């Protein structure tokens, strides 16, 4: 079973692959949410809200896969009659950590560093 510090460590690792605090400042991403490894969830993930961008997506979810690569999902989520509706979904699989910033920039148009 996962403990709280492990969840934070896994989320921090994913965020640091993107550029850490500089990434958050440069892109305006906020409302970070993370999940670690549990009995029902073997793949830790990090999710964040994004500001308005060229791809018209407002969420980013990065999942660490057992192959030590990431599955990256960009999507627009809104509530309709209190039910989540997802549109503009773009999913990229088998993404290496060093490729995360370039992928983020190509989809959203936001630079991840100076």
N, C-alpha and C positions, 0 to 999 in steps of 0.2 A: 504494500500500500504506500502511496506517495505521502510525504510529509510536506508541510507548508514551505520550508526552506528550499526543497527540491523544485517545487513549482516555480518559485521565484528565480532560482538559478537557471532553470530551463528557459523561462521567459526572457531573462536577462541575456542569455546566450543568443536567442533568436533576435532580440533587439540589437545586440552588439553586432551581429552580422549585417544589419541594416545601417549601422553607424551610431547607435546609442543615442545619447541625449542630443547630439547635434542633428541626428535624423529627425527627432521630435520637433526641435526648434525650426529647422529648415522647411519641414513639410506641414507643420501645424497639426499633426496627428495627435489625437487625445483619446481619452476613455479606454485605456488599455485593459484588456481582460485576458487571463491566461488559465490554462488547465494543464495539469501534469499527468503523469502516468498513474492510472488506477486500474482496478480489476476490470472495469467496464470500458476504459479508454486507454489503449496502449500507446497512443500517439499524442505527445504534448503539443499544444498549440498556443499561439498568441493572436489576439484579435484587437483591432483598433478602428476608431472612426477617422475618416479622412475629410478634409475640407473640399470644397467644390473644385473639380479638376476636368481635364479634357475628356476623360473616359466616362464621365458622369457616374462614377461609383462613389459610395460613401463609406464602404467597409473594406477592410483588408484582413484576411485570416491566413496565417502561415502555420502549417502543420509539419512537425518533424516526423519523417517516416523512418521505418526500421533500416532502410538502406542508407541512412545518414544524409539524405537529400530532403528537400522541402517540397510540399505541395502548396502553391500560393493561389489564393482565391480572391479576386476583386469582384465586388458586387454592390448593387444599390438595394438597400432594404428600407422599406417603409411599412407602416401599419395601416391596414384598411380594415375597418370594423374590428379592430383589436387583434387582427391576424397578420403576421408578418408576410409581406409579399416581396419576393426577390426578383430583380430584373438586372439586365446588363451584366450577367455573370460571365467572368472570364477565369478559367482555371488553367494553371500551368503546373505540370508535374515534373519530377526529377530535376528540380532546380538546385544547384549547388549554392552553398552559403556565399561564396564570393560573387555570385551572379545576382544576388538579391537586389542590391542597389541599382544596378543597370536595368533590371526588369521593372522595378518600381518606377524609375524615371521614364522608361519607354511607354508604360501604360498610363501614368498619371500626368506626365509632363513636369513633375516637380523634381528639382535637383535634391540629392540627399546630402550633399556636402558643398563647401565653398570651392 
